[in-house]
Amino acid sequence: MLSNASKYSIKAVLFLAEKSNENTKLSVQIIADTLKIPKPFIAKLLQQLSKAKIISSTKGPNGGFFLSETDKKHSICDIIEVIDGPNFFEGCFMGLSKCNEENPCSVHPIVAQFKEKILHQFKEKTVDDFATEVYLHDGLLGL
């Protein structure tokens, strides 16, 4: 359901939530190597997130990416909207252009409730909430 770009972005942001702050910045190389994501791809995604002010970054020899306390208050939905666009969750699960409540596709009744529930969770929980849950349940993102 989520694009690889969104999945990688979420994973990187949750990693930053656990491993970075204003005093501890992480390079693209460290993030790419640790999360096993191609460096050029994650670099582009991190730049998009930084430009949208979802994450923070500094340039220079001691620079890198990090999450401030303000950044940690963003939602997972904020990340997805930057990467996949603001209407990502409104699209049809089957990819049809005219799927809605009045003109549903064959899986709409099954998927609509699921999409609504996950969208609610992605909007209501902060990056910090998710990072804490992931760390407690899976260790550091299963690494």
N, C-alpha and C positions, 0 to 999 in steps of 0.2 A: 504494500500500500504506500509506504513512504519511499521516496527515491533514495538511491544510494548516497546522493549528495546530502540529503537531510539526515540520513542515518549517521554518516560520518561526522557531520556537523554537530549533531546532538552528542555523539560519543566524545568528540573533541572538547565541547563545552563542559560536559560533565567531568572530563579528565582535568580540565583547567580549574573547575570548581574545587576539586580535591587537592590539586598539586600547585596552585599558583595563588598569588596575591600581589599587592602593590610592590612588595619587596622581592618577590620571587617570580620572575618572568620566564617563560619557556619558549625556546626556539621552535621554529617549524620542524627542524630536523628531529628534535627530541620528541615532539608530538607525533610526527610521521612514523618514526622508528618504534616508539612505544605502542602505538595503536595499530601498527602495520597497515598504514594508509599511504598510498603513493604521495611523495612530498609535493610535487607540483599541484596535485588535485587538492590536498588539504590546505596548501598555501593560498590557493584561490578562494576556497571557502572561508578561511579565517579572515582574509582581507575583506570579503563581503560582510561578514559578521562584524568586523571592526568598523567598517564604514557606516554600518547601520547602528552602531553604538550598542551592540549586544554584548560584545567583549571589548576589552581594552588592549592597547598595544603601545609600545614605545620603540623608537628607532635607536640605532647605535650599538656599540659593542656590548653593552649590558642590557640591551633591549630584548623584546620578545612579546609574547601574548600572555595575558593574565585576566583574571576576573576580579573586579572590585566588588565591594559589598553591594553597590548599586546594580552592577551587572548580574549578580546572583539573584536579584529580584525579578528578572525577566522570566517569562514562561517558556516552556518548550514550544508552544505555538508561535511565539515570537521568532524563534529560530527557523521553524518550518516556513513561516511566511516570508522571511528574507530569502531563503534558498529556493523554495518551490512556488512562491507567489501567495498573495493574500486569499485566493479563492480555492486553494488546494483541497480543502475538505468538502467543498460544494460539488466537486466533480463526481460523475457517475463511476461506481466501482467497476463497471463493465466497459467504461470509456465511451458511452453513448452521449451524444450532444444534447439530447432532449429528455433526460431522465429527471423526474421530480415527483412530488406527491401526486400530482394530477396525471402524470404520464410516466409511471414507474417502469423500470426494466424488470426482468424476471427475478433478479436478486435484491432489488431495492427494499422489499419488506424485511428481508433478513439483515441486510447491511446497514440500513438507516439508523436503527437503534444502536448498533455497535459504533457507528461513526459518531453519533451524538454523544455517547458515553466517553469515547476516547478524546473527542474534541474538548469536552468539559474538563477532563483530567489535564489535558495539555494546556488549557487556558488558566485553570485555577491553581495548579501547583507551580511553584517557582523552580528555577534551576537548582537552587540550594536544596529544596525539598527532594527533588529527584536524585541529586547527587548523594544526599544522605541515605536515601533508600537503597540506591544501587550499591553504595559502599557497604552498608550493613548486610545486605542480602547476598551480594555476589563478590565481595571483596572489591578491589579497585577495577571495576568493569570486567571482571573475570580474568584479569591479567595475573 
